[in-house]
Amino acid sequence: MNTNQCQHPKAVLITGAADRIGLEMAKECLDCGYHVVIHYRTSAEPAKSIFTGDGRVAFIQADLTESTQKFMNDVKKLPFALEGLINNASIFQTGNMSNPDHFLDILTINTLIPIRLAAEFVKGIDKGWIINITDARVRPMNKKYQSYRTSKIFLDEITRQLAFLYAPSIRVNAIAPGAVLPVRHDAAENSTSGDGQKRQFDELAELIPMGKTGDPAHIRQTVKFLIENDYITGAVIPVDGGWGI
């Protein structure tokens, strides 16, 4: 890290952080004393409304499928010193191996781009950390979400491989959320209303050993834990109430 970088505040880049879990993780990183770079693809809301005028937060728009190198170069031009990267941007869609092109699209976003961003992130960084966001419910076979499941299974393994590759200077871990938020309405396969999706989400509690669904606060607590504990790398931590057992 050069002298100018050392003079800048430490920052975390979070992809897909304009809303939902990404936004909650941004709030947690701010509480941990970091500045935050929020990436978004199409809309920066509601994060932009929340953080307007906050000099600790920067926004950057990008289609990550175009050039991760250019994207990371643009991020590193900001007056921040990157120390953390959270790979949160993801596609959650139905689809299986009967459509290889669709599988490749999902694999690109959910698996390959985190590898590419990590490779660019580590350049010029003496010490830092990466957190990948995977999924706790990917092991049971499922034709409906086969492509998505497989992309996240790959990301679990990639987390371990990158931890081995970049140690000891860069720690790489993953958080695997379970039922912590209802499915985004525009990602739902059918036209189930927002109320209907919330009801379906609440009913998942019957399937979870802890007897309840989770909350984004549980993800925030895990982010804080992984930031502060500098002797953990290569871990994939399920935050699922035991649903994945």
Order of alpha helices (4+ residues) and beta strands (2+ residues): alpha-beta-alpha-beta-alpha-beta-alpha-beta-alpha-alpha-beta-alpha-beta-alpha-alpha-beta
